[in-house]
Amino acid sequence: MIQRALRSGACIFYPRIAEPGSGDPDLTWVEASGRATVYATTVVRPRPPEEPYNIVLVTLVEGPRMMSRVIGIDPEDVCIDMAVRAEIIMEADKALLVFRPEEQG
């Protein structure tokens, strides 16, 4: 789910009580598509035995950007403009919003 301003139609992330810029409090929750594009990426290489992982900034189809990770692919293979889709996983008893590469077909 993502917030959308009713007057301007702009989608907003992170959740707020008013639209940034206008201050309009007339916000609603809408279902997000789950689709996004990688805007920026970096690989974190912790000390062994930890495995490398990526941190990405993705642009949601709805407009806002958010930080996350892309899973299901080698961290070095994540690239800018890669199409990804959101998924919620459990890690250390916490729900995390991550992304997987879109199926190419």
Residue pairs with C-beta under 8 A, 6 or more apart in sequence:
1 29
1 30
1 31
1 32
2 11
2 12
2 13
2 29
2 30
2 31
2 32
2 60
2 62
2 64
3 11
3 12
3 13
3 15
3 16
3 27
3 28
3 29
3 30
4 10
4 11
4 12
4 27
4 28
4 29
4 30
4 62
5 12
5 19
5 22
5 24
5 26
5 27
6 24
6 26
6 27
6 28
7 19
7 22
7 24
7 26
8 19
8 22
8 24
10 19
10 63
11 30
11 32
11 60
11 62
11 63
11 64
12 19
12 20
12 27
12 64
13 60
13 64
13 65
13 66
14 66
16 27
17 25
17 27
18 24
18 25
18 27
19 25
19 26
19 27
32 60
32 61
32 62
32 86
33 60
33 61
33 62
34 85
34 86
34 87
35 60
35 61
35 83
35 84
35 85
35 86
35 102
36 58
36 59
36 60
36 61
36 83
36 84
36 85
36 86
36 99
37 58
37 59
37 61
37 81
37 82
37 83
37 84
38 56
38 57
38 58
38 70
38 78
38 79
38 80
38 81
38 82
38 84
39 56
39 57
39 58
39 59
39 65
39 80
40 56
40 57
40 80
41 54
41 55
41 56
41 57
41 70
41 78
41 79
41 80
42 54
42 55
42 56
43 52
43 53
43 54
43 75
43 76
43 78
44 52
44 53
44 54
44 55
44 75
45 52
46 52
52 75
52 76
53 69
53 75
54 69
54 70
54 75
54 78
55 67
55 68
55 69
56 67
56 68
56 69
56 70
56 78
56 84
56 99
57 65
57 66
57 67
58 65
58 66
58 67
58 68
58 84
58 99
59 65
60 66
66 97
68 97
68 98
68 99
69 96
69 98
69 99
70 78
70 82
70 84
70 98
70 99
70 100
70 101
71 87
71 89
71 98
71 99
71 100
72 100
72 101
73 100
73 101
82 101
83 101
83 102
84 99
84 100
84 101
84 102
85 99
85 100
85 101
85 102
86 97
86 98
86 99
87 97
87 98
87 99
87 100
88 95
88 96
88 97
88 98
89 95
89 96
89 98
90 96
